[in-house]
């Protein structure tokens, strides 16, 4: 998780100076390995009961969650790559390499799905743009106690923010 609270999924080592935590996610393939290791554990005298295999619903739920996390990582990486390679902000070659690796590992190879991910990244780019920051700030000012802005103007500003400045990922 970075300083902005964003979780990054990667099978690569992080760049030097970046703190990281390794989390092993067991999938249906690794449950076979787990069951064989638990058999050896129980033969070694451990009182731990062997773990129950995951149900098909649990496996499907895990795969869905992993898919959502991969999509999120893909979209964030694509948006950051676009922003950083367009000279909108300074960056390093190692950061560009890391973002490309994250995109390669998490973005879909299916052309239709990849197009959706790229469209989400474009919407995220707009939602993070200075004009949307300004629009959200203006809405906040309009809604502040003591503000005498007519309700229809507040509604119009809210509609603009909702339509153009809402992140496609959470």
ABEGO torsion letter per residue (X at the ends): XBAAGBBBBBABBBBBGBBBBBBBBBBAAAAAAAAAAAAAAAAAGBABBBBBBBBAAAAAAAAAAAAAAAAAAAAAAAAAAAAAAAGABBBBAAAAAAAAAAAAAABBABAAAAAAAAAAAAAAAAAABAAAAAAAAAAAAAABBGBABBAAAAAAAAAAAAAAABBABX
